[in-house]
Amino acid sequence: MFSSPELRRRLAVAVLAAAVLVPSMQATRAQAGEAPRYGYGRTPTPAEIAGWDIDARGGDGAGLPPGKGNVTQGAEVFAEQCAACHGTFGEGEGRFPKLAGGDGTLTAERPEPTVGSYWPYAPTLFDYINRAMPMPAPHSLTSDQVYGITAYVLNLNNLVEGDFVADRDSVPKVKMPNRDHFVWKDPRPDTRSEACMQNCVDPKDVKIISSAEGSALTPRTTGTLDDMLAK
């Protein structure tokens, strides 16, 4: 790969210098009573941690920030920031997900898992919008705007009245229809076969019926690039 003698020489010098310098730096830090470091990174400040620690807990809403928003305010923001994908009334545009409706469909052949029919906790709605929406510009909405959108979407699902004001106290009190029925751990097995830990198959019964060799899907051998082409 390094065909130039000069390039190989420079690389050797750089490796030797690093081998000498890094232990020396670590020894200096150890003498000073500092934890070893490798020349990058630093301890984040409390303000930086707080900027990323924005999740809200679903059950009791722990972590919801100050602020408030009502259904009318949320409808205005929703029309500007959300309706292009989710539809004016949460019906979903194209292949984007529906946010409203789907009542009683979870056990049907074609269930509609919407906010109202599927989600177990209302604070999760605020949390998801606050962290990930709108799709092209997450973290661009204020807490008041997110609370407003939360109120509007809950209203679309007939879970709150039109005068509902969403805030850190009222949102956790909204009982979602699927709260007591949400399946947190899928009891179904990954496969329908019985587990087998030893003597499962007689090697004599194993037959290779196809191979990727010759299909240019995987290299035939290891080695230089020219030798790895399919033959």
N, C-alpha and C positions, 0 to 999 in steps of 0.2 A: 504493500500500500504506500510506503514511504520510499519512493524511488530515488529521491535526491539525497546524496550523501550529506549535504549541508543541512537538509531538513532533519535527517536522522540525528545528526550531531546536536542540533538545537533541542530536539526533543529529549535526548539523553541528559543534557545539561539541566533542562527544566525539571525533569523527574528527580535528578540528584539534588537540586536545590530544594525542592519540596520535601524530600526525605529528611533533609537536614533542618529546614526551617520549622516545619510543623511541630516536631518533638520539642524544639527549643521554645516555641511559643507556648506550648502546653506546660512545659516545666516552669516558665515564668509565671503563668497564671496560677499554677499549683502552689508556688512559693508565696504568692500574694493571697492565698486562701480562697481563690475564685474557682468556680466550677469550670471544667474544661469546655471550650467552645471551638468551633471550627471556622470562625471568621465570617459567619453569616447569621442573620436573625437576631432578635432581641425580645425581651420580655414585654408583652403588650401592656398598655396602660389600662387602668380601670375603665376609662372612657371608651377606649377601643373595644374592650370586651362587651361593654354595655351596648355598643352600637350593633353588635352581631347577636347578642342574647335577646332576641325579640319574640321568641315563640310564646304562645299562650296555651295553657293546658286545657284540654277539651272539657273534662268533667266539671271542674269548678271555676274555670276561667282564670286561674292564677297566671299572672304575666300580662294580662290585658292592660294596655296603657290608658292614661287619662284621655278624655275627649268624648265627643258624642255626635250623633247624627240621626236625623229622622228619615222617614220613608220618602218624603217629598224631595229632600236634599239628595238622598241616595239615588232617586230616579233620574235626576239631572246628571249626576256624575256617571251613572250607569250608561245613559244614552251616549255620552261623549267617549267613555273609556272602554265599555264592555259590550255594548249592543252589536257592534260589527261582527263579533264572533258568536255571542250567546243569544242574539235576538233581543228585540225591545222588551219582550215579556219573558225572557229566559227560555224560549222555545228551542234555541240552538239554531245556528246558521250553518248550512252545509254539513260537514262532518264534525263540527265543534260540539261539545257536550251541552245537553239540556241542563238547565239549572232548576226548573220547576216542573211539577207534574209527576207522573209515574206512580201515583198512589195505588197501592195494592197490586203492584206488578212484580214484586221481587220474587215471587214463587211461580210466576208465569213463564211460558216458554221463551218470551222475549222481554226480560225485565228492563225497566228504565230506572237505573240508579241515579237519581237526582239528589239535590240538597235536601229536599223535603221528604223523599221516600227512602233514602238510604243512609244519610249521614246521622250519626248518633248524638252529636253534640253541636250546639250552636256556636260556641267560641271557636271551634275548628274552622268555621266559615270565615270569621274575622282573621284568624291566624293565617289561613292559606292566601286570602286576598292580600293581606299585609306583606307577606313574604314573597309571593310569586306573581302577582297580577298588577297591572295588565301585562299580558305576555311579552310585548316588545319593550316594556319599561318597568320592570318590577322595582319596588321601593320608591316609586315616584308619587305615590298618593300620601296625603296626610292622614293622621289617625282619624280626624273628623270625617274625611271622605270615605275611609274604609268602614267606619261605623255606619255612615249613611247607606253605603252599598249593602252592608250586612242587613240593615233594617229593610231595605227594598227587596232583597232576595227572599228574606223570611216572609215578607208580606205577599210576594208572588206565590208562595207556597201555602198561603192562608194560615200561617202559623202565628202571626201577630196582626193587630189592627192597623189601620192607616195612620193613626196618631202615635204609633210606637216610636219611642226614642231609644236608640241603641247606645249603651255605654258599658263600662266595665261591671256594673252591678246588674243591669237588666238582661244582658245577653245570656249569662249563665243560667238565668231563670227560665229561659225558653226551653220547654221540653219537646224534643224532636220525636216524631212518631216511631222511629226505629231505635230509640235509646235502649229499650229493654230487650231488643231482639237482635241487635248487631252481633255478628259472629266474629269474635276477636281472634280465635284460633280455629282454623279449618280442620275439622276432625277427619276429613277424608284422607286416605293414604295416597302417597305419590303414585303408587302402582296398585294394580288389583291382584298381583301374584303373591303367593306366600313367600316370606323371607327364607332365603337359603344361604347358609354360611359355610358349608363344606360339602364336598362330593356332590355338587349340584349337577354337573354335566360330565359325561364320559368324554374325554378328549377325542376318542375315536369317532364320536358322533358329530364333532364340530367340522363344518365344511365352509370354506371360503368361496362364496359364490360371485363376488365382484371385487374389483380393486380400482383405486384411483390412479395407479401407475399407468402411464401412457395417455392420460387425459389432460396433462398439463395443469393438474390441480395441485399437486405437491411435488417437491423435488425427489428424484430417484435416489440420490445419494447426498452425502455431505462432501464438501470440498469447494474448489473454486467455482465461480459462477458458471463458467462454460461447461463444467461437468454436471451441473445441476439441472440442465435443461431436459425436458421430457424426451424420451427416445422411443 
